[in-house]
Amino acid sequence: MKDAVLVDVVRTASGKGKPGGALSAVHPVDLLATVLQALVERNGLDPVLVDDVIGGCVSQTDEQALNITRTALLAAGYPESVPATTIDRQCGSGQQAAHFAAQGVLAGAYDIAIACGVESMSRVPMFSNARRADTSGKLLSRRYPEGLIPQGLSAELIAARWKLDREELDAFAARSHQRAAATAESGGFDREIVPVGEHVVDETVRPATTPEGLAALKPAFTEVPAAERFPEIGWRITPGNSSPLTDGASAALIMNAATAERLGLRPRARFHSFAVTGSDPLLMLTGVVPATQKVLARSGLTIDDIDAYEVNEAFASVPLLWQRDVGADPQKLNPRGGAIALGHPLGASGTRLLTTLVNHLEATGGRYGLQTMCEGGGMANATVVERI
């Protein structure tokens, strides 16, 4: 009864993260408030019982500044007594929010907590929070005198060093769209998507995507100045085999098992194991491998015990290197499509992956699911959940 259980988890449909996108007219506070409101309404929960709300958001500036999670819960009508905080572990912010919430429950600090995330990349563009500042400082520059590099170049380096050719990357990206489109067509996303106005369909999914069509796209990072340092780069990363800029929000209701029983709520899954790790900040995106190894060691499970894997598709090279290095079954990898199709609203992606993973386990009768995400600066989170 001391388990941290997941009672419900929801998300918005994705919107293209640019002016004119389906969610671009929605303020990010309202976007997050929508899923927070839906979470308590769907479960008949009095929000006064929530001990804390922990939200992920990467670009915490402009309309996403000043603790957007607190602002959003007030906008959602939660009592003023409910606190909130906003965290940044780059792309894994929402997953880290879920870790903190579940770990708080396991520690006895919370009976009920909500983990969530939001990013409006159309209204608060990526890197908005760093546009006026040197973010490295003298000491970091002394340790890395040539400087760190953008994630796009890291994805290129991974493709080169793991010998992932353009055809393999594009085929994986096309598969992501095909799987997401098939899931949407069968109604597989219906239970997890909360309407924002009339928007209930992932705008970023392109059902007609083919490897042949993706092959016509030009590489995205050839003009990055630091590229000249890496002659081995083969220029394989394009907008088609990368995740698109995306608007979205997601949220998860987490509590201890005794509280769920007392409130008459049926848990959908329990948090089994957690891991977080740092990795090479130059390659940056490879942390998913040691994070997976760490969480499996802690769980006592093997990769073959896992029924589905959600590995964030920041770039196609990341899940492909992960699959190769951990010996994973490709049929279990992102079975409903990943971020290349469903979008990557930075701070919201962690709880979005959790949403899709739990719904897939329920639909297929799977027991264990593993989720992992690469993160800027060279980090990764990994989580194992067990369907109840």
N, C-alpha and C positions, 0 to 999 in steps of 0.2 A: 504493500500500500504506500510505500515511500517513493514509488516510481514517479518520474516526471512524464506525464502523458500529454499527447496532442489530441485535443478535443475537436478542433476544427482548424482549417487553414484555407484561405481564400486569396484571390488575386483579381485585378482588373485585366481585361483584355489589353494587349499591347497597342500602342499608338506610335506612329512614326515620329521620331524625335526631331522634328523640324517644323518650321512654320507651315500651317495648313494640315498638320497631322491630326488624326482623329481626336486626340486628347490635348492638343496644343492650346486650346482655349480654356482649359481647366487649370486653375491655380493648383500648384502642388500640395498646398495645405488641404484643399478640397479633395484632391485625388486620394491622399492618405486618409482623410476623414471618412471617405466613402467606404473603404474596406474596414476601418475600425468600427464604424456604425453597423455594417453588415454582420460583423463577427458576433457582436452581442445580440443583435436581433435574431439571427439564425438559431442561436442557442438559448434564447430566453434568459440571458444572463443579466443581472443587475450590475451595471458597470461600477457601482460603488464598491463592489467586492474585489476589483482588480487592484493588486498591490503595486504594480509598476508596469509601465509600457516602455519598451526599449526598441528604438527605431534605427534603421540604417539609412544613411544618406551620404553620398560622397561629396557633392558640390554644395557645401553648406555656406552659401552666400546668396545675396540678393533675395529672391522669393523663397529660398530654402534655408535662410539664415535664422539665427536666434532660437535654436532648439525647435525645429519644425515638428517634432513628434509631440511635444507639449501643445503647441498651437493647434495641431490637427486633432488631438483628442478633445480639446475644448470645442473645436468646430464640430466635432461629431456628437456633442451633447453630453460627454462624460462629466460626472461631478468634478468640481474644482479640486476636490480632495485627492484625485488620482494623479500621481506624479508621472513624469516621463523624462527620458533622456535620449539624445541622438548620438550615435557613434559612427566612426569611420574606420573600417578596415578595408578600404578600397572596394573592389568588386565583391568581396565577401562580407560586406557590412550587414546585410540582412541575415546571412547565415550565422555570423557572430552574435547578432541580436538574439537569435534562437538559442545559441549556446548559453549566453548569459542568462536568459530567462529560464531555461531548463535547469541550468546549474544552480540558480537561485532557489528554484523549487526543491531540488535535491538537497541543498544545504539547509533547508528549513527557513530561509529568509523570506520566501514568498509562498502563499497558498495558490495564488493565481497570478499569472503574468501574461502579457501579450508581447510577442516579438513581431516586428513589422519593418517595412522599408518603403522608400519612395524615391523616385528620380523623375524630374521633368526635364529631359535633355533638350526639348524644344525651347523652353523658357529660360533654363539655366544651363547654358552649354558647358560641355566638359571642359575642365581646366579654368572655369570662371573664377574659382577661388584661389588661383595662383597667377592670375594674369598681371598683377602689379608687384610681384615679389620674386626675389631669388630664394628658392626653397631649399638650396643645398647648404649654404653656410661654409665657413672656412674649414672646419674640422672634417666634414664629409668630403669636401673637395680635396683635402690632403690625403684621405684614404683612397678615393677614386679620382685621381688627378685628370683622367680623360673624361670623366663625367659618366653618369648613367645614361641610358638610352630610352627612347619611347617604346611602348609595348609593341607597336607594329614591327619594329626592328627585332625585338625579342622573338616575336612569332616567326619572323624570317630566319633568324638564327636557328631556332628549333627545327624548322623545316629543312634547313641545310644540314645540320648536324645529325638529325635522325633520318636523313635521306628520304624525306617525304616529298614526292614529286607533285607537280601542279595537278596532274590528272587525279591523283589520290585525294588531294585536298578538295578539289571541285566535286568529285563523286560523293565525298562525305557531306559536303554542304547541300548538294541536291537531295541526298537522302534525308537530311534534317527537314527540309521543306516537304518532302513527300510523306514522311511519317507524321509531321504536324498536321498537314492537310487531311490525311486519312483519319487521324484522331478527331479533328474538328467535324469532318463529314459524318462520322459515326456517333457524334454527340459526346465524345469522351471528355471534352473540356467543360461541358455544361454545368456540372456540379461545382467546379472550382471558380468559375468566372462570376464576378459581381458586376452588374451593369453600371456604367457611368453614363447617365442619360440613356441614350439608345445604343451606346457602343458596347457590343458583346462579342465581337469577332476580332481575333488577332490580326491587326492591319499589316503586320510585317511578314506574314506567311504568304508565299507565292507558289501556289499549287503547280503551276506550269514550269517550274524551274527544272532544267536539265543540265547535266555536266557539259554538254555541247554549248549551251547558252552561256554558262559561266566561263567557259574557256575564252570567250571573246572579250572579257573584261581585262582592263589593264591593271598592273600592280599598283598598290595604293601608296607605297612609302618610298618611292625612288628619289624623291626630292628632299628627304630628311638629311640634313648635313652630316650627322654622325655615321651615315651609311658607308662612307668612304673608309672607315676603320675596319670594315668586315668584307674583304674581297670574296669570301666564300658564299655570300648571300646570292641566291639564284632568282630572286624576285618572283615569288610564288603567291604572296598574300595579296588578295584583292578585296574589294568591297563585297564580292559574292561569297567568299569563303571566310568572312569575318562577321561578327555580330553587328547588326545595325544600331544606330542611335535610336533610343526608345524612350517613350514615356510610359510609366506604370507604377502601380503600388500593390502591396501584398501584405497579409497579416496572418498570424498564427495564435490560437488560444491554447495556452499551456498551463497545466495545474498539477497538483499532486493527485494521486489516484484516489485517496480518501475523500478529498474535496469533490472530485468528479462524482463519486458514488453518492455523497451526501446531497449534491445538487441534482441528482438524477440525470447526469450527463454521461453519454457513452463515449469513452475514449476510442479514437481511431488508430492510434499508434503510441508507442512509448519510445523515449529517447534511450538508446542502448549504449552508445559510446561516442566520445568526442575526441578530436585532436586538432591542434593548430601548430603550424611550424613555419619557420623562416627558411628561405632558400636563396640561391644566388640572385642578387638584385639586378645583375646584368641580363641573364637569361630570364629572370623574373617570373616566368609563367610555368616553371617546372615543378613548383612546390606541391602540385597535386599528387605527385608520385610518393615523396616521403610522407606526406600527410595521410595518404591512403595506407601506406605500410604501417604507420604509427597507430591509426585507428583500428586496423585489423588486429594488430598485436594486442591492443588493449581489449578488444572485444572477444578474443579467443576464436574468431572466425577466420575462414580463408576466403579468397576472392570467389571461389566456386560456391560458397555458401550463400552468396548474395544473389538475390533474384532480379534486381534491377540497379543500374548505376546511373546517376545523374552527374555528369561532368560538364561544367559550364563551357559552352562553346564560344568563348571570347574570340578565338580564332580556331579554324579547323585543326591546326597543327597541335593544339593543346590536348584535346581528347584522343587524338591519334597517337601522340607520344605516350599518353597515359595508358591507353589500351595495350600498346606494345610492351611497355616496361612492366606492367603488373600482370600481364597474361590474361586479360579480360576477354570475355565472350562478346564479340561485336553486336550480337543480336540483343544483348541485355543493355547495351550502352545507349542512353537517351532514346528509349523506345517510342516516345511520343514526339520526337523531334527536340531540338535544343535551341539555344539562344540565336543561332544563325537564322532560324526561322521564327522563333517565338519572341525574339528581342532580348535585349540586355539593358533594362533600366537600372543600371549600376546598384544603387542602394537597395532596390527592391528585389534583385535577382535571387538572393539567398533564400528568402521565404517563397519566392515564385517556384524555384526548383523543388523545394519541399512540398509545395502544393501539388505539383504534377507527379512527384514521386509517390506520395501517399495515395493519390487517386489511382495511379497505375497498379500499385500493389493490391489495392482493394478490388480493382476490376479483374485482375488476373489470379488472385489468390496467393500471391507471393508473400513471403514472410519477412525477409530482410531487404532493406534498401540502403544504398550507400550514396552519399552526396559529397562532392568536393568541388572547390572553386579556386582557380588561380587568382592572385591579388597583386596589385601594383606594389612595387618596392621589394618583391620577392617574398611572398608568404602564401599560405593556403590553409583553408579549413577543411575538415572532413567530419562527417556525421554518419553514424549508422542508426537507423530507426527500425523498429520491429512492429509490423502490423498486428493489431489486436483484433 
